[in-house]
């Protein structure tokens, strides 16, 4: 039987609406947390989730 687990938000630690199985591979997945209303880019493999630290976008001045 394949094990499945909930994805927890990396900022607040609460459960999100997404689940992954142990054979799931995610790359650059935009994870949205409904509790803290934040979005984070994650990678997942073998039920291990890591947050991608992307540089913030700079505003363009005219």
PDB file with one MODEL, atoms N, CA, C and O in Angstrom:
MODEL        1
ATOM      1  N   UNK A   1       0.836  -1.182   0.000  1.00  0.00           N
ATOM      2  CA  UNK A   1       0.000   0.000   0.000  1.00  0.00           C
ATOM      3  C   UNK A   1       0.886   1.251   0.000  1.00  0.00           C
ATOM      4  O   UNK A   1       1.871   1.317   0.735  1.00  0.00           O
ATOM      5  N   UNK A   2       0.539   2.221  -0.809  1.00  0.00           N
ATOM      6  CA  UNK A   2       1.318   3.445  -0.919  1.00  0.00           C
ATOM      7  C   UNK A   2       0.892   4.416   0.175  1.00  0.00           C
ATOM      8  O   UNK A   2      -0.295   4.684   0.360  1.00  0.00           O
ATOM      9  N   UNK A   3       1.874   4.936   0.893  1.00  0.00           N
ATOM     10  CA  UNK A   3       1.607   5.876   1.978  1.00  0.00           C
ATOM     11  C   UNK A   3       1.353   7.270   1.411  1.00  0.00           C
ATOM     12  O   UNK A   3       2.038   7.698   0.482  1.00  0.00           O
ATOM     13  N   UNK A   4       0.376   7.974   1.963  1.00  0.00           N
ATOM     14  CA  UNK A   4       0.057   9.346   1.568  1.00  0.00           C
ATOM     15  C   UNK A   4       0.048  10.219   2.822  1.00  0.00           C
ATOM     16  O   UNK A   4      -0.274   9.757   3.917  1.00  0.00           O
ATOM     17  N   UNK A   5       0.405  11.485   2.638  1.00  0.00           N
ATOM     18  CA  UNK A   5       0.463  12.395   3.775  1.00  0.00           C
ATOM     19  C   UNK A   5       0.055  13.794   3.332  1.00  0.00           C
ATOM     20  O   UNK A   5       0.194  14.149   2.161  1.00  0.00           O
ATOM     21  N   UNK A   6      -0.447  14.582   4.271  1.00  0.00           N
ATOM     22  CA  UNK A   6      -0.830  15.958   3.990  1.00  0.00           C
ATOM     23  C   UNK A   6       0.412  16.819   3.873  1.00  0.00           C
ATOM     24  O   UNK A   6       1.436  16.527   4.491  1.00  0.00           O
ATOM     25  N   UNK A   7       0.325  17.878   3.086  1.00  0.00           N
ATOM     26  CA  UNK A   7       1.395  18.870   3.016  1.00  0.00           C
ATOM     27  C   UNK A   7       1.054  19.968   4.014  1.00  0.00           C
ATOM     28  O   UNK A   7      -0.066  20.480   4.027  1.00  0.00           O
ATOM     29  N   UNK A   8       2.019  20.325   4.843  1.00  0.00           N
ATOM     30  CA  UNK A   8       1.827  21.385   5.820  1.00  0.00           C
ATOM     31  C   UNK A   8       2.490  22.661   5.321  1.00  0.00           C
ATOM     32  O   UNK A   8       3.550  22.617   4.697  1.00  0.00           O
ATOM     33  N   UNK A   9       1.865  23.786   5.599  1.00  0.00           N
ATOM     34  CA  UNK A   9       2.392  25.074   5.164  1.00  0.00           C
ATOM     35  C   UNK A   9       3.738  25.354   5.807  1.00  0.00           C
ATOM     36  O   UNK A   9       3.884  25.182   7.017  1.00  0.00           O
ATOM     37  N   UNK A  10       4.732  25.784   5.025  1.00  0.00           N
ATOM     38  CA  UNK A  10       6.062  26.015   5.588  1.00  0.00           C
ATOM     39  C   UNK A  10       6.139  27.255   6.482  1.00  0.00           C
ATOM     40  O   UNK A  10       7.066  27.371   7.284  1.00  0.00           O
ATOM     41  N   UNK A  11       5.197  28.171   6.364  1.00  0.00           N
ATOM     42  CA  UNK A  11       5.242  29.402   7.158  1.00  0.00           C
ATOM     43  C   UNK A  11       4.520  29.218   8.495  1.00  0.00           C
ATOM     44  O   UNK A  11       5.080  29.519   9.549  1.00  0.00           O
ATOM     45  N   UNK A  12       3.280  28.726   8.452  1.00  0.00           N
ATOM     46  CA  UNK A  12       2.494  28.613   9.682  1.00  0.00           C
ATOM     47  C   UNK A  12       2.445  27.189  10.237  1.00  0.00           C
ATOM     48  O   UNK A  12       2.141  27.002  11.415  1.00  0.00           O
ATOM     49  N   UNK A  13       2.738  26.188   9.414  1.00  0.00           N
ATOM     50  CA  UNK A  13       2.740  24.808   9.885  1.00  0.00           C
ATOM     51  C   UNK A  13       1.379  24.141   9.897  1.00  0.00           C
ATOM     52  O   UNK A  13       1.253  23.023  10.396  1.00  0.00           O
ATOM     53  N   UNK A  14       0.358  24.790   9.364  1.00  0.00           N
ATOM     54  CA  UNK A  14      -0.974  24.196   9.323  1.00  0.00           C
ATOM     55  C   UNK A  14      -1.165  23.372   8.062  1.00  0.00           C
ATOM     56  O   UNK A  14      -0.448  23.537   7.075  1.00  0.00           O
ATOM     57  N   UNK A  15      -2.147  22.481   8.117  1.00  0.00           N
ATOM     58  CA  UNK A  15      -2.427  21.594   7.008  1.00  0.00           C
ATOM     59  C   UNK A  15      -3.000  22.366   5.819  1.00  0.00           C
ATOM     60  O   UNK A  15      -3.869  23.223   5.985  1.00  0.00           O
ATOM     61  N   UNK A  16      -2.507  22.054   4.620  1.00  0.00           N
ATOM     62  CA  UNK A  16      -3.037  22.666   3.402  1.00  0.00           C
ATOM     63  C   UNK A  16      -4.079  21.722   2.800  1.00  0.00           C
ATOM     64  O   UNK A  16      -4.429  20.711   3.409  1.00  0.00           O
ATOM     65  N   UNK A  17      -4.563  22.046   1.629  1.00  0.00           N
ATOM     66  CA  UNK A  17      -5.572  21.210   0.974  1.00  0.00           C
ATOM     67  C   UNK A  17      -4.955  20.138   0.085  1.00  0.00           C
ATOM     68  O   UNK A  17      -5.675  19.411  -0.599  1.00  0.00           O
ATOM     69  N   UNK A  18      -3.640  20.035   0.088  1.00  0.00           N
ATOM     70  CA  UNK A  18      -2.947  19.115  -0.818  1.00  0.00           C
ATOM     71  C   UNK A  18      -2.389  17.919  -0.052  1.00  0.00           C
ATOM     72  O   UNK A  18      -1.963  18.030   1.098  1.00  0.00           O
ATOM     73  N   UNK A  19      -2.406  16.781  -0.726  1.00  0.00           N
ATOM     74  CA  UNK A  19      -1.795  15.565  -0.196  1.00  0.00           C
ATOM     75  C   UNK A  19      -0.809  15.048  -1.225  1.00  0.00           C
ATOM     76  O   UNK A  19      -0.987  15.254  -2.426  1.00  0.00           O
ATOM     77  N   UNK A  20       0.225  14.382  -0.757  1.00  0.00           N
ATOM     78  CA  UNK A  20       1.169  13.740  -1.667  1.00  0.00           C
ATOM     79  C   UNK A  20       1.345  12.288  -1.247  1.00  0.00           C
ATOM     80  O   UNK A  20       1.194  11.930  -0.079  1.00  0.00           O
ATOM     81  N   UNK A  21       1.671  11.461  -2.245  1.00  0.00           N
ATOM     82  CA  UNK A  21       1.982  10.066  -1.975  1.00  0.00           C
ATOM     83  C   UNK A  21       3.495   9.912  -1.988  1.00  0.00           C
ATOM     84  O   UNK A  21       4.210  10.817  -2.418  1.00  0.00           O
ATOM     85  N   UNK A  22       3.984   8.775  -1.520  1.00  0.00           N
ATOM     86  CA  UNK A  22       5.426   8.594  -1.444  1.00  0.00           C
ATOM     87  C   UNK A  22       6.085   8.480  -2.813  1.00  0.00           C
ATOM     88  O   UNK A  22       7.303   8.627  -2.919  1.00  0.00           O
ATOM     89  N   UNK A  23       5.309   8.222  -3.863  1.00  0.00           N
ATOM     90  CA  UNK A  23       5.878   8.171  -5.211  1.00  0.00           C
ATOM     91  C   UNK A  23       5.689   9.484  -5.975  1.00  0.00           C
ATOM     92  O   UNK A  23       5.969   9.539  -7.172  1.00  0.00           O
ATOM     93  N   UNK A  24       5.219  10.544  -5.305  1.00  0.00           N
ATOM     94  CA  UNK A  24       5.004  11.853  -5.926  1.00  0.00           C
ATOM     95  C   UNK A  24       6.311  12.638  -5.993  1.00  0.00           C
ATOM     96  O   UNK A  24       7.081  12.673  -5.033  1.00  0.00           O
ATOM     97  N   UNK A  25       6.544  13.264  -7.141  1.00  0.00           N
ATOM     98  CA  UNK A  25       7.698  14.145  -7.312  1.00  0.00           C
ATOM     99  C   UNK A  25       7.171  15.501  -7.774  1.00  0.00           C
ATOM    100  O   UNK A  25       6.510  15.596  -8.808  1.00  0.00           O
ATOM    101  N   UNK A  26       7.463  16.542  -7.008  1.00  0.00           N
ATOM    102  CA  UNK A  26       7.053  17.905  -7.348  1.00  0.00           C
ATOM    103  C   UNK A  26       8.285  18.766  -7.528  1.00  0.00           C
ATOM    104  O   UNK A  26       9.240  18.664  -6.758  1.00  0.00           O
ATOM    105  N   UNK A  27       8.265  19.610  -8.540  1.00  0.00           N
ATOM    106  CA  UNK A  27       9.336  20.578  -8.763  1.00  0.00           C
ATOM    107  C   UNK A  27       8.700  21.936  -9.024  1.00  0.00           C
ATOM    108  O   UNK A  27       7.806  22.052  -9.862  1.00  0.00           O
ATOM    109  N   UNK A  28       9.150  22.950  -8.323  1.00  0.00           N
ATOM    110  CA  UNK A  28       8.623  24.315  -8.466  1.00  0.00           C
ATOM    111  C   UNK A  28       7.106  24.358  -8.341  1.00  0.00           C
ATOM    112  O   UNK A  28       6.426  24.965  -9.168  1.00  0.00           O
ATOM    113  N   UNK A  29       6.581  23.717  -7.314  1.00  0.00           N
ATOM    114  CA  UNK A  29       5.140  23.664  -7.089  1.00  0.00           C
ATOM    115  C   UNK A  29       4.713  24.844  -6.220  1.00  0.00           C
ATOM    116  O   UNK A  29       5.237  25.010  -5.118  1.00  0.00           O
ATOM    117  N   UNK A  30       3.770  25.671  -6.693  1.00  0.00           N
ATOM    118  CA  UNK A  30       3.304  26.798  -5.880  1.00  0.00           C
ATOM    119  C   UNK A  30       2.265  26.327  -4.847  1.00  0.00           C
ATOM    120  O   UNK A  30       1.103  26.099  -5.183  1.00  0.00           O
ATOM    121  N   UNK A  31       2.693  26.189  -3.624  1.00  0.00           N
ATOM    122  CA  UNK A  31       1.832  25.725  -2.536  1.00  0.00           C
ATOM    123  C   UNK A  31       1.165  26.914  -1.875  1.00  0.00           C
ATOM    124  O   UNK A  31       1.843  27.838  -1.426  1.00  0.00           O
ATOM    125  N   UNK A  32      -0.170  26.901  -1.810  1.00  0.00           N
ATOM    126  CA  UNK A  32      -0.936  27.983  -1.188  1.00  0.00           C
ATOM    127  C   UNK A  32      -1.487  27.491   0.143  1.00  0.00           C
ATOM    128  O   UNK A  32      -2.076  26.413   0.217  1.00  0.00           O
ATOM    129  N   UNK A  33      -1.297  28.272   1.181  1.00  0.00           N
ATOM    130  CA  UNK A  33      -1.829  27.945   2.501  1.00  0.00           C
ATOM    131  C   UNK A  33      -3.079  28.791   2.754  1.00  0.00           C
ATOM    132  O   UNK A  33      -2.981  30.018   2.796  1.00  0.00           O
ATOM    133  N   UNK A  34      -4.249  28.170   2.923  1.00  0.00           N
ATOM    134  CA  UNK A  34      -5.469  28.940   3.145  1.00  0.00           C
ATOM    135  C   UNK A  34      -5.521  29.619   4.519  1.00  0.00           C
ATOM    136  O   UNK A  34      -6.265  30.583   4.700  1.00  0.00           O
ATOM    137  N   UNK A  35      -4.750  29.135   5.473  1.00  0.00           N
ATOM    138  CA  UNK A  35      -4.765  29.720   6.812  1.00  0.00           C
ATOM    139  C   UNK A  35      -4.022  31.058   6.852  1.00  0.00           C
ATOM    140  O   UNK A  35      -4.570  32.060   7.311  1.00  0.00           O
ATOM    141  N   UNK A  36      -2.766  31.074   6.369  1.00  0.00           N
ATOM    142  CA  UNK A  36      -1.988  32.312   6.437  1.00  0.00           C
ATOM    143  C   UNK A  36      -1.990  33.081   5.111  1.00  0.00           C
ATOM    144  O   UNK A  36      -1.404  34.159   5.011  1.00  0.00           O
ATOM    145  N   UNK A  37      -2.655  32.516   4.095  1.00  0.00           N
ATOM    146  CA  UNK A  37      -2.825  33.155   2.783  1.00  0.00           C
ATOM    147  C   UNK A  37      -1.487  33.517   2.134  1.00  0.00           C
ATOM    148  O   UNK A  37      -1.357  34.567   1.504  1.00  0.00           O
ATOM    149  N   UNK A  38      -0.506  32.647   2.293  1.00  0.00           N
ATOM    150  CA  UNK A  38       0.802  32.824   1.693  1.00  0.00           C
ATOM    151  C   UNK A  38       1.037  31.726   0.667  1.00  0.00           C
ATOM    152  O   UNK A  38       0.508  30.621   0.789  1.00  0.00           O
ATOM    153  N   UNK A  39       1.827  32.042  -0.333  1.00  0.00           N
ATOM    154  CA  UNK A  39       2.178  31.064  -1.349  1.00  0.00           C
ATOM    155  C   UNK A  39       3.689  30.857  -1.316  1.00  0.00           C
ATOM    156  O   UNK A  39       4.454  31.818  -1.230  1.00  0.00           O
ATOM    157  N   UNK A  40       4.112  29.596  -1.385  1.00  0.00           N
ATOM    158  CA  UNK A  40       5.529  29.257  -1.360  1.00  0.00           C
ATOM    159  C   UNK A  40       5.819  28.259  -2.464  1.00  0.00           C
ATOM    160  O   UNK A  40       4.968  27.437  -2.804  1.00  0.00           O
ATOM    161  N   UNK A  41       7.010  28.329  -3.022  1.00  0.00           N
ATOM    162  CA  UNK A  41       7.447  27.338  -3.995  1.00  0.00           C
ATOM    163  C   UNK A  41       8.103  26.187  -3.244  1.00  0.00           C
ATOM    164  O   UNK A  41       8.975  26.399  -2.401  1.00  0.00           O
ATOM    165  N   UNK A  42       7.674  24.962  -3.560  1.00  0.00           N
ATOM    166  CA  UNK A  42       8.231  23.804  -2.870  1.00  0.00           C
ATOM    167  C   UNK A  42       8.676  22.758  -3.883  1.00  0.00           C
ATOM    168  O   UNK A  42       8.283  22.784  -5.049  1.00  0.00           O
ATOM    169  N   UNK A  43       9.503  21.841  -3.405  1.00  0.00           N
ATOM    170  CA  UNK A  43       9.860  20.630  -4.117  1.00  0.00           C
ATOM    171  C   UNK A  43       9.583  19.480  -3.176  1.00  0.00           C
ATOM    172  O   UNK A  43       9.766  19.607  -1.966  1.00  0.00           O
ATOM    173  N   UNK A  44       9.139  18.351  -3.724  1.00  0.00           N
ATOM    174  CA  UNK A  44       8.840  17.196  -2.889  1.00  0.00           C
ATOM    175  C   UNK A  44       9.267  15.922  -3.593  1.00  0.00           C
ATOM    176  O   UNK A  44       9.095  15.762  -4.802  1.00  0.00           O
ATOM    177  N   UNK A  45       9.829  15.019  -2.798  1.00  0.00           N
ATOM    178  CA  UNK A  45      10.205  13.702  -3.293  1.00  0.00           C
ATOM    179  C   UNK A  45      10.310  12.772  -2.089  1.00  0.00           C
ATOM    180  O   UNK A  45      10.916  13.129  -1.078  1.00  0.00           O
ATOM    181  N   UNK A  46       9.722  11.583  -2.193  1.00  0.00           N
ATOM    182  CA  UNK A  46       9.724  10.590  -1.110  1.00  0.00           C
ATOM    183  C   UNK A  46       9.161  11.154   0.197  1.00  0.00           C
ATOM    184  O   UNK A  46       9.705  10.903   1.272  1.00  0.00           O
ATOM    185  N   UNK A  47       8.074  11.911   0.097  1.00  0.00           N
ATOM    186  CA  UNK A  47       7.385  12.548   1.231  1.00  0.00           C
ATOM    187  C   UNK A  47       8.259  13.570   1.960  1.00  0.00           C
ATOM    188  O   UNK A  47       7.935  13.954   3.084  1.00  0.00           O
ATOM    189  N   UNK A  48       9.346  14.014   1.354  1.00  0.00           N
ATOM    190  CA  UNK A  48      10.179  15.070   1.926  1.00  0.00           C
ATOM    191  C   UNK A  48       9.939  16.342   1.140  1.00  0.00           C
ATOM    192  O   UNK A  48      10.026  16.358  -0.088  1.00  0.00           O
ATOM    193  N   UNK A  49       9.638  17.405   1.862  1.00  0.00           N
ATOM    194  CA  UNK A  49       9.294  18.677   1.240  1.00  0.00           C
ATOM    195  C   UNK A  49      10.369  19.695   1.582  1.00  0.00           C
ATOM    196  O   UNK A  49      10.781  19.816   2.736  1.00  0.00           O
ATOM    197  N   UNK A  50      10.819  20.428   0.568  1.00  0.00           N
ATOM    198  CA  UNK A  50      11.784  21.495   0.790  1.00  0.00           C
ATOM    199  C   UNK A  50      11.270  22.763   0.128  1.00  0.00           C
ATOM    200  O   UNK A  50      10.693  22.721  -0.959  1.00  0.00           O
ATOM    201  N   UNK A  51      11.487  23.897   0.798  1.00  0.00           N
ATOM    202  CA  UNK A  51      11.033  25.192   0.315  1.00  0.00           C
ATOM    203  C   UNK A  51      12.124  25.781  -0.561  1.00  0.00           C
ATOM    204  O   UNK A  51      13.300  25.752  -0.200  1.00  0.00           O
ATOM    205  N   UNK A  52      11.737  26.312  -1.707  1.00  0.00           N
ATOM    206  CA  UNK A  52      12.672  26.942  -2.628  1.00  0.00           C
ATOM    207  C   UNK A  52      12.760  28.422  -2.281  1.00  0.00           C
ATOM    208  O   UNK A  52      11.753  29.130  -2.272  1.00  0.00           O
ATOM    209  N   UNK A  53      13.957  28.873  -1.998  1.00  0.00           N
ATOM    210  CA  UNK A  53      14.171  30.288  -1.692  1.00  0.00           C
ATOM    211  C   UNK A  53      14.449  31.023  -2.993  1.00  0.00           C
ATOM    212  O   UNK A  53      15.571  30.989  -3.499  1.00  0.00           O
ATOM    213  N   UNK A  54      13.449  31.680  -3.532  1.00  0.00           N
ATOM    214  CA  UNK A  54      13.595  32.436  -4.776  1.00  0.00           C
ATOM    215  C   UNK A  54      13.759  33.913  -4.431  1.00  0.00           C
ATOM    216  O   UNK A  54      13.124  34.397  -3.494  1.00  0.00           O
ATOM    217  N   UNK A  55      14.583  34.622  -5.156  1.00  0.00           N
ATOM    218  CA  UNK A  55      14.722  36.056  -4.886  1.00  0.00           C
ATOM    219  C   UNK A  55      13.421  36.790  -5.203  1.00  0.00           C
ATOM    220  O   UNK A  55      12.710  36.442  -6.146  1.00  0.00           O
ATOM    221  N   UNK A  56      13.128  37.793  -4.412  1.00  0.00           N
ATOM    222  CA  UNK A  56      11.916  38.584  -4.635  1.00  0.00           C
ATOM    223  C   UNK A  56      12.040  39.382  -5.920  1.00  0.00           C
ATOM    224  O   UNK A  56      13.131  39.794  -6.315  1.00  0.00           O
ATOM    225  N   UNK A  57      10.922  39.589  -6.552  1.00  0.00           N
ATOM    226  CA  UNK A  57      10.908  40.383  -7.782  1.00  0.00           C
ATOM    227  C   UNK A  57      11.125  41.852  -7.428  1.00  0.00           C
ATOM    228  O   UNK A  57      10.574  42.356  -6.449  1.00  0.00           O
ATOM    229  N   UNK A  58      11.921  42.516  -8.222  1.00  0.00           N
ATOM    230  CA  UNK A  58      12.176  43.943  -7.993  1.00  0.00           C
ATOM    231  C   UNK A  58      11.200  44.755  -8.813  1.00  0.00           C
ATOM    232  O   UNK A  58      10.865  44.396  -9.942  1.00  0.00           O
ATOM    233  N   UNK A  59      10.749  45.848  -8.235  1.00  0.00           N
ATOM    234  CA  UNK A  59       9.831  46.715  -8.964  1.00  0.00           C
ATOM    235  C   UNK A  59      10.605  47.518  -9.994  1.00  0.00           C
ATOM    236  O   UNK A  59      11.753  47.901  -9.766  1.00  0.00           O
ATOM    237  N   UNK A  60       9.981  47.763 -11.102  1.00  0.00           N
ATOM    238  CA  UNK A  60      10.631  48.536 -12.160  1.00  0.00           C
ATOM    239  C   UNK A  60      10.249  49.997 -11.998  1.00  0.00           C
ATOM    240  O   UNK A  60       9.082  50.332 -11.793  1.00  0.00           O
ATOM    241  N   UNK A  61      11.240  50.848 -12.091  1.00  0.00           N
ATOM    242  CA  UNK A  61      10.941  52.279 -12.039  1.00  0.00           C
ATOM    243  C   UNK A  61      10.937  52.841 -13.454  1.00  0.00           C
ATOM    244  O   UNK A  61      11.711  52.422 -14.315  1.00  0.00           O
ATOM    245  N   UNK A  62      10.069  53.774 -13.664  1.00  0.00           N
ATOM    246  CA  UNK A  62       9.938  54.366 -15.004  1.00  0.00           C
ATOM    247  C   UNK A  62      10.612  55.676 -15.101  1.00  0.00           C
ATOM    248  O   UNK A  62      10.594  56.302 -16.160  1.00  0.00           O
TER     249      UNK A  62
ENDMDL
END
